[in-house]
């Protein structure tokens, strides 16, 4: 009797754990990471985390993936995009200190008037603003200082406090020192203040060189999928690319878990 040997798909074997990435050059060692993301997706669907399970009917399902960049992989189920997996980065202690310390000196100094051509403004140490009704604020080395408390009502004092707090977080965020979420409690006050300076926040705007936008009513850095400021994140991505390149060139790989 002639035995027919089935030539299994190597990537299927790889996903099932029958072979390791280094066992076959055709996988180019990069699929270890893809498999990890792939199996996490199956877990998410299978446990109902996503609220849907395309595998529930025991029908054949086509799953594909596109590598969008070194850190982003998009997965599709039956041709429809399911989600984008974003690879976490590792940051140096010195980088964590840069964005992880609440009290730190502002980077930007001085003030540049609003430029309508670029929808940008520069606000830094030494900038001073008159808030009206006897209230004012000055950007000092580490924090924004307010003056005029008691000139108005309690509500006026509270409004001054919120504007000052908002400007403090906005400058630190724009100086790549804070997460964007730090501005969330002050969003309305920040937007009012920026409008008073001429900034159009209905479209992309630039504060201290950082490109910003409103996403679901919150201030965010344009194109930044990470919580970490982009100037730090880009350095981490560069190191990640270099390490992946070295691993590929050396023909070695390690297991992501």
N, C-alpha and C positions, 0 to 999 in steps of 0.2 A: 504494500500500500504506500502510495506516494504521499509524504507528509508536506503540507503547504505551510511555509513559515511566514508569518505576518511581519512585515517590516514596520515596526511601530514608529510613530512620530516622536522624534527626539525631544521636542519641547514638551509634549504630553508626558513622556517619561520623566522629564525634568520636573514638571509641575507635580507629578505624583510622588516625587522623591526617589524614583528608581535609579536615577543617575545624578551626579553632582555636576555643577557648572564646569568644573575643570576637566570632566571626563570627555567632553566633546568640544572641539574647536569651533564647530558650527554655531554654538551658542555664544561664542565670543566672550564668555564669562560675564557679560553684562546682565544676563537674564536672571541672575540670582536676585537682584533687586526687583526686577519686574515680577518675578514669581511671588516675592513677598507681598507686593502691592496687590497682585492678582488674588492671592489666597485671602488677604484681608478683605477684599471686596466680596468674595464668596461668603466669608464669615458674616459680614455686615448684612448681606441679603438673607442668608440662611437663618440668622437669629432675629430677623424682623426689625433691626435697628433702622433701616431705611424706610420702613412702612410699606414696602413692597417686596415681593419675592418672585422673580421671573422663572425660578426653577421649581415652583410649587406644583405645576401641572405635569411635571416629568416629561416635558417636551424638549426637543433639541433646541439649544440656545447657542447663538453665535456671540462670542466675546472677542473683541479686538481692542488693541491698545495702540495709541500714537505717542511717540516720545516727542513732546513739544519742545523741551529744552533739557538741559542737564538735570534740572530739579523738578520738572513738571511732566507727568505722564497722564494722558486722558484715556479713560476706559469707556468702551461702548458695548451695550447689550442689544443685540439684534439691530445694529446700525444706529441706535439712539444713545447719545452721550449719557453715561451714568454719573460720572464724577471725574474730577482731576485730582490725582494724588500728588502731593507736594512733599518733597524730601526735606526732612529736618536738617538743620545745619548745626555744626559745633562752633562755639565762639570762644575766643581766647579770654582769659581772666581780665586782661586790660580792656578788651572790647565790652565785656559785661559791665565793667566799672563805668564805662563811658555812658551807657544808657540805663544803668541800673542804680545810679545814685540820685536821690531826689534833690539834695542841695548841692549844686555845682555851679560855677560861674557861667554866665552866658558866653557864647562864642562870638556872636555878632556885636559890633559896636557902631554907634551912630544911627542916623535916620536918613532914609532917602524917600522922597515924596513918591506917591503913587505914579506908576508909569502905565498909562492906558494901553500903550502898544503891546506890552507884555503882561498886562494885568498883574503887576508885581509891586511889592513894597518891601522896604528894609526897615526893621525895627530892632534896635539893639541898645547896648549900654549907653546912657546919656539921653535917650529919647524922652521927651516930656510931652504930656497931653493934658489939655484943659477939658475937663468933663462937664463944665458948667455948674452953676449954683454954688460956686466956691470950692468945688472938688477938682483935684488934679492928681496925676500919677507920673512918676519918674522911674525909668528903668535903671536900676543900680546894678552892681556887679553880679549879684546872686539872685536878687528878687526885685519885684516891682513895688515901689514905695508909694503909698497913698497919702494924700493930705486933704484937709477940709472936713474931717469927721465932726459932726455936731452942727454944721452949718445948715443942714436940712433936717428932714424927719428921720425917724428910725428906718423907714423904707428906703429913703435916699442913701443912708449910710450902708444899708445892706446891698443896694444896687452897686454902689461904689466898690464894696468888697468883692462882689461877683465879677465886675469888670476887671479889677486888679488881679484876681485869681485866674481869670480867663486869659489875660495877657501874659501872665507868668507862664502858664502851661503852653500857650501858643508859641512863645519865643523858644522855650526849651524844645518843643516838638519840632519847630522849624529849624532849630540849630542841630537837629539829629541827636538830641539828648533824652527825649521822652518817647514813650509809646503814644500813638495817636489817641488811644482810649483815655489818656490823662486829660484831654480837652473836653471829654463828653459832658461832665457836669456843668460846663460853662458855655456850651455850644451857642445858645441863643444870644448870650452877652457878647461872645466873640464875633458873631456874625453882625450884630448891631454895630460894634466898634469898627470892624473892617469896612462896613458900609459907610460909616462916617468919614473914613479915610479915602473913600472912592473905589475900594476894591469890589469887583463884581464876582460874588461867590456862586452865581448861577452857572458859571463855567469854570474851567480850570484856572486856578490863580496861584501866584508864587509868593511865598513869604520867606525872606532870607535865603533865597535860592532853592527852597524846597517846593516842588510842584504839588499842589494840594487840590482836592476836590471834595464835594459833598457826596457821601454814599449813605443812603437811607437816613439822611438828615444828620450824619456825623462827618466830622472832618477827618479825611484820610490822606495818606500820601499816594499820589498817582502811581499805579502799576506795582504797588508793593503788596504782595500776598502774605508777607510775614508781619508779625507784630514788631519785630526789631527794625529800627531805622535802616533805610536802604543803603546808606554809606557803609554801615557795618555788615549788613547782610551780603552785599556784593563782594566784600573781601572774603567772607566765609565761602561763598559760592566759588570764587576764584581758587581758593585752596582745595575745595572739593573737586573741582574739575581737574586740577593738577594731580591730585592723589589718584583719581580714577584713571587718568591717562597713564600714570606710572604703573598702576596695577595691570592695565591692559597690555602695555608694552613689555612688562615682565612676565606676562602669562599667568599671573597669580590672581586670586580673588578670595574673598572671605564671605561668610554667610551673614546676611542681615537678619536680625531678629528683634 
